[in-house]
Amino acid sequence: MWLHRAAWITLLGFGLALLLWNGGRLRAQDFEDTPHLWQVFVQRNVDGGGSDRLTFVDLLTGAETGVTVTGERYVLDRTSVIYFDRVSRRVMAALPDGRVSEHPFIQPERSSHRIDWLVSPKQDWVAWTRTETGPDGLTTVTSIARRDGSELRQVLVDGPRQGIGATPVAFSPDQGVLYMDFQPDGLGDFTPFPQYAGVFALDLASGEWAYLPDEPGCYCGAGFGHGLFLRLKVADNLRGFDLHIYNLAAEVSNVIPFGNYGGFTQAGDIVLSNSGRRAIYALAQIQNFGRPDQFAQTVFMLVDLDLMTQQPLTDRINTFVEPLSWTEDDTAVIFTSKQRDGTWKINLGDGRLDRIANATYLGIIG
């Protein structure tokens, strides 16, 4: 087993905690009434030729199923892992039993420059964009559908624009709005964190769209959750990032200024806690990004949305890491790295950092 035994118990406990979210006790009959759940991990370049290995771990039995793929951009829906196959140039779906097939409706066309997709938080809707190449520039075609492919429809055709496409970012809490971002074509492939240039809201019923407050902004990080739009912007001292908080429903905003923590050039991957009272994001100093001699240092910033403060949670970590999700009643954060396999957990109470798996955790399906 490629998971540390103690780590497997920790992650299994996290999965079972989802079943106990309402505070009740787990009974034998509850296993029969609960959807089957699998934790999903990825190990990169397992054969030296660029192939990855997806592993599905049964939360009830601990049984593992693995499949080797030539994939990238892994996204979990309720029953599978959706990814882009670099060889076939098709969007694929991997199932917990090891079967792999083309996704039934999220696919590029011959003229597609790229394709991007997003699964809603409830995992019952998907949105995807095909960026098409034409003589006058790039045109983005945005569609949505239920997870099973029903109610499929186009919701936006934008363009042509010179060197600019659009990509889905997040769903609103009621799933009636799709938040999207206008992206400089190809630039996101060279940034360590997702960055956003012009975020807008698309009304899925009317098809009308409008920029969010103060957009377009700097090419910086952002995050969504609990009706909030969190936007990083370069601080006046150019040594970090102020965090702007927009309550989209109440139409109010606040700013949490950045302190004097030393110069950082990149920031992103904002993840809101389950309660919506805290957030975490990554700051990084990166030299020679993408090259063999790349050097990176990362600091996690902890945001208190009640006190409107942000402060470092960790010392500098000498690699590129990014927060993935909150766990354990918002007392710890799971994080991973694009540069190396592994999954780590940091406890907010004592700042203790533990490696809990040798592979990279993607999430739970089922």
Salt bridges, closest charged atoms under 4 A:
ASP30 OD1 - ARG27 NH2 2.87
ASP58 OD2 - HIS36 NE2 2.61
GLU72 OE2 - ARG73 NE 3.77
ASP97 OD2 - ARG99 NE 2.65
GLU102 OE1 - ARG90 NH2 3.22
ASP116 OD1 - ARG73 NH1 3.17
ASP116 OD2 - ARG114 NE 2.85
GLU132 OE2 - ARG130 NE 2.74
GLU151 OE2 - ARG146 NE 2.73
ASP158 OD2 - ARG161 NE 2.55
ASP185 OD2 - HIS113 NE2 2.99
ASP189 OD1 - ARG114 NH1 3.99
ASP214 OD2 - LYS233 NZ 3.87
GLU215 OE2 - ARG231 NE 2.70
ASP293 OD2 - ARG291 NH2 2.89
ASP306 OD2 - ARG277 NE 2.60
GLU322 OE1 - LYS338 NZ 2.76
GLU328 OE2 - LYS345 NZ 3.00
ASP354 OD1 - ARG352 NE 3.00
